[in-house]
Amino acid sequence: MAVKLRLRRVGRKKSPMYRIVAADSRSPRDGRFIEILGQYQPQLGETALALKTDRVNHWLNVGAQPSDTVRSLLRKAGILKSRHEARLASKLKGAAVALPSGEGEG
């Protein structure tokens, strides 16, 4: 089962509100989903996005693919940048070589 992070439309006519959900890629846009991860209200401006960052990171860690729109929302929220920095730090930490004692001085 391929899991996608995508938008699910809720709200009234002319007043859009979207839920960010983890859903099977074969299910329809407003159909079944696995978990609600947040919501996006484009008409609110600055406070438009509310996310459960721990759950978003969980789904990204287990291989869920965000849609293009959700990817841009995650980028604006700073989640993708923090994930990138954490992965880069762990990679650099693993590649670092410790100097033998006494050779680094002098």
Sine and cosine of phi, psi and omega as CSV:
sin_phi,cos_phi,sin_psi,cos_psi,sin_omega,cos_omega
0.00,0.00,0.87,-0.50,0.04,-1.00
-1.00,0.03,0.82,-0.57,-0.03,-1.00
-0.98,-0.19,0.71,-0.70,0.05,-1.00
-0.87,-0.49,0.57,-0.82,0.19,-0.98
-0.99,-0.13,0.87,-0.50,-0.07,-1.00
-0.51,-0.86,0.09,-1.00,-0.03,-1.00
-1.00,-0.02,0.60,-0.80,0.07,-1.00
-0.82,-0.58,0.86,-0.51,-0.10,-1.00
-0.97,0.22,0.79,-0.62,0.17,-0.99
-0.70,-0.71,0.11,-0.99,-0.01,-1.00
0.96,-0.27,0.07,-1.00,-0.07,-1.00
-1.00,0.05,0.11,-0.99,0.10,-0.99
-0.90,0.45,0.70,-0.72,-0.01,-1.00
0.92,0.39,0.10,1.00,0.03,-1.00
-0.70,-0.71,0.98,0.21,-0.13,-0.99
-0.96,0.29,0.59,-0.81,0.18,-0.98
-0.60,-0.80,0.69,-0.73,-0.06,-1.00
-0.85,-0.53,0.62,-0.78,0.17,-0.99
-0.98,-0.19,0.67,-0.74,0.10,-1.00
-1.00,-0.02,0.87,-0.49,-0.12,-0.99
-0.79,-0.62,0.40,-0.91,0.22,-0.98
-0.99,-0.11,0.84,-0.54,-0.08,-1.00
-0.63,-0.77,0.41,-0.91,0.13,-0.99
-0.90,0.43,0.66,-0.75,-0.08,-1.00
-0.91,0.41,-0.32,0.95,-0.02,-1.00
-1.00,0.05,-0.21,0.98,-0.04,-1.00
-0.99,0.16,0.46,-0.89,-0.02,-1.00
-0.93,0.36,0.20,-0.98,-0.10,-0.99
-0.81,0.58,-0.75,0.67,-0.03,-1.00
-0.97,-0.24,0.35,0.94,-0.05,-1.00
-1.00,-0.01,-0.53,-0.85,-0.06,-1.00
-0.88,0.47,0.54,-0.84,0.08,-1.00
-0.61,-0.79,0.25,-0.97,-0.04,-1.00
-1.00,-0.04,-0.71,0.70,-0.08,-1.00
-0.41,-0.91,0.58,-0.81,0.11,-0.99
-1.00,0.04,0.80,-0.60,-0.05,-1.00
-0.96,-0.30,-0.24,0.97,0.00,-1.00
0.22,-0.98,-0.16,-0.99,0.05,-1.00
-0.59,-0.81,0.42,-0.91,-0.03,-1.00
-0.72,-0.69,0.85,-0.52,0.04,-1.00
-0.88,-0.48,0.99,-0.11,-0.14,-0.99
-0.89,0.45,-0.36,0.93,-0.04,-1.00
-0.99,0.12,-0.12,0.99,-0.05,-1.00
-1.00,0.06,-0.28,0.96,0.02,-1.00
0.99,0.12,-0.90,-0.44,-0.10,-0.99
-0.91,0.42,-0.63,0.78,-0.06,-1.00
-1.00,-0.09,0.48,0.87,-0.11,-0.99
-0.96,0.29,-0.41,0.91,-0.16,-0.99
-0.90,-0.44,0.78,-0.62,0.09,-1.00
-0.76,-0.66,0.84,-0.54,-0.08,-1.00
-0.77,-0.64,0.48,-0.88,0.21,-0.98
-1.00,-0.08,1.00,-0.06,-0.16,-0.99
-0.90,0.43,-0.57,0.82,0.00,-1.00
-0.91,0.42,-0.64,0.77,0.00,-1.00
-0.96,0.28,-0.59,0.81,0.07,-1.00
-0.88,0.47,-0.71,0.70,0.03,-1.00
-0.89,0.46,-0.62,0.79,0.04,-1.00
-0.86,0.51,-0.76,0.65,-0.05,-1.00
-0.92,0.39,-0.60,0.80,0.06,-1.00
-0.92,0.39,-0.58,0.82,0.02,-1.00
-0.92,0.39,-0.54,0.84,-0.02,-1.00
-1.00,0.00,0.09,1.00,0.17,-0.99
0.97,-0.26,0.18,0.98,0.03,-1.00
-0.94,0.35,0.63,-0.77,-0.02,-1.00
-0.97,-0.24,0.84,-0.54,0.04,-1.00
-0.97,0.23,0.53,-0.85,0.11,-0.99
-0.94,0.33,0.16,-0.99,-0.05,-1.00
-0.87,0.49,-0.69,0.72,-0.02,-1.00
-0.92,0.38,-0.69,0.73,0.02,-1.00
-0.91,0.41,-0.59,0.80,0.05,-1.00
-0.87,0.49,-0.67,0.74,0.01,-1.00
-0.93,0.36,-0.56,0.83,0.06,-1.00
-0.93,0.38,-0.65,0.76,0.05,-1.00
-0.91,0.41,-0.57,0.82,0.05,-1.00
-0.91,0.41,-0.68,0.73,0.02,-1.00
-0.91,0.41,-0.55,0.84,0.01,-1.00
-0.98,0.22,-0.24,0.97,0.03,-1.00
1.00,0.03,0.13,0.99,-0.04,-1.00
-0.95,0.31,-0.69,0.73,-0.02,-1.00
-0.92,0.40,-0.58,0.81,0.02,-1.00
-0.92,0.39,-0.68,0.73,0.00,-1.00
-0.91,0.40,-0.60,0.80,0.07,-1.00
-0.90,0.43,-0.67,0.74,0.00,-1.00
-0.90,0.44,-0.70,0.71,0.00,-1.00
-0.91,0.42,-0.62,0.78,0.02,-1.00
-0.91,0.41,-0.68,0.74,0.02,-1.00
-0.92,0.40,-0.63,0.77,0.01,-1.00
-0.92,0.40,-0.65,0.76,0.01,-1.00
-0.91,0.42,-0.67,0.75,0.01,-1.00
-0.93,0.37,-0.56,0.83,0.02,-1.00
-0.93,0.37,-0.69,0.73,0.01,-1.00
-0.93,0.37,-0.58,0.81,0.02,-1.00
-0.91,0.41,-0.63,0.77,0.03,-1.00
-0.94,0.34,-0.48,0.88,-0.03,-1.00
-1.00,0.03,-0.20,0.98,-0.03,-1.00
-0.94,0.35,0.65,-0.76,0.00,-1.00
-0.93,-0.37,0.80,-0.60,0.01,-1.00
-0.98,0.22,0.66,-0.75,0.07,-1.00
-0.97,0.24,0.62,-0.78,0.11,-0.99
-0.90,0.44,0.54,-0.84,-0.06,-1.00
-0.90,0.43,0.69,-0.72,0.07,-1.00
0.99,-0.10,-0.36,0.93,-0.03,-1.00
-1.00,0.06,-0.40,0.92,-0.04,-1.00
-0.98,0.17,-0.18,0.98,-0.05,-1.00
-0.99,-0.13,0.53,-0.85,0.21,-0.98
0.89,-0.46,0.00,0.00,0.00,0.00
